[in-house]
Amino acid sequence: GKRQVLIRPSSKVVIKFLQVMQKHGYIGEFEIVDDHRAGKIVVELIGRINKAGVISPRFDMKVTDTESWIRNLLPSRQFGVLVLTTSYGIMDHEEARRKNTGGKLLGFFY
């Protein structure tokens, strides 16, 4: 597949989402290109992503509902990540569970 991909416009949410993917080792480095407009992001791919999706509208997700969302969105419980925005910032579902906080569902990838 492609080695890198261009995302535009850049936004804080997109950047945080990419940081979560990076932390889980799904993507390589990414750089933010400031073109005095909305900006672009160049992402190095390492061929690990099968699918990445965004959930719109951003549904509320309680800690107790995490399981059922995983069941609906991810292919298995072994891998895959839900990304949610919480009052502690944007994080994956495991971190949210550790912090015992719910939030709004942004998207997922696996």
N, C-alpha and C positions, 0 to 999 in steps of 0.2 A: 504493500500500500504506500501511501504518501509518507514522506519523512517528517514534513512539518505542515502546519495548517495555520491559516490566518483567520483571526476572529476580529470582527469589528462590528459595532463600536465597542470599545473597552469600557468596562464599568467596575465599580468596587465589588459588586456581587460576583461578576464573572471571575475576577481575580481571586477572590476568596475560594470560589468553587474550584478553580484550577489548583490552588494551594492544597486543598483537601485531596485532590486527585494525585498531586505530586507526592504528598505525604504517604499515600498508600502505594506509591510506585507505579501508577498507571500511565503517567506521562513523564517526560524528561524536563529539561529546563524550559521556561518560557520567558520571553522578554516583551516589555511594553514599549510600543513605538508611539512617541508623542508627536503627532503631526499638527499640533495647534488646533485640532478639531476634536472629534470624539475619541481619537486614538485607536490604535490597533494592538493586537496581541499576537505574537508569533509563538506557536507552541511546538516543541519537538516531540514527536510521537515515538514510542518504542514498541508499538504493535501489541499493546496489552489490552486496549479497550475493545470490547465487543460491541457495547452499546452504551450511549449516554443519553439520558432523556431529561426533560424538564417537566415539572408538574405545574400545570396552570389550570385553575387558580391555585394559589399556595394554600393547600389545605392545612388546617390545624392538626397537630399531631400530639397527642398526650403520650407520656412515657409508657403508659399501660397499653397504648395502641400500637407501639413500635412493631411488635410481632406481626400483627395482621397486615400492616403496610409492607413489611418485608415479604410476607407471603404473597401479597398481590403484585409487587413490583420486581422482585429479584428472582433469578432462576433457582437459587438454592440458598440455604442458610449458611453454607460454607464460605461463600464469597459474595462480593457485591456490596455497595455502600449506598445508603440514603444520605443525602445532604439536606440539612435543615438549618433554618435561621432561628436562633434563640435569643433570649435576652443576654446571653453570654457571647454572642457573635455567631458566625456561620461555622458549623462543625458537622462531623459525621454522626450517624446514629449511635455508634458505640460510645463516643465521647459524651453525647447528650445523655445516654443512659447512665454513664458513670457519674455525671453531674446531677443526675436525677431531674432533668428538665425536659419539658416538651418544647414545641415551637411550631413554626410553619414549614411545610415541606417544600423545598426548592426543586429537588431533582434527585437523580440516581445515576450510577454508572456501574458497569461490571465488565 
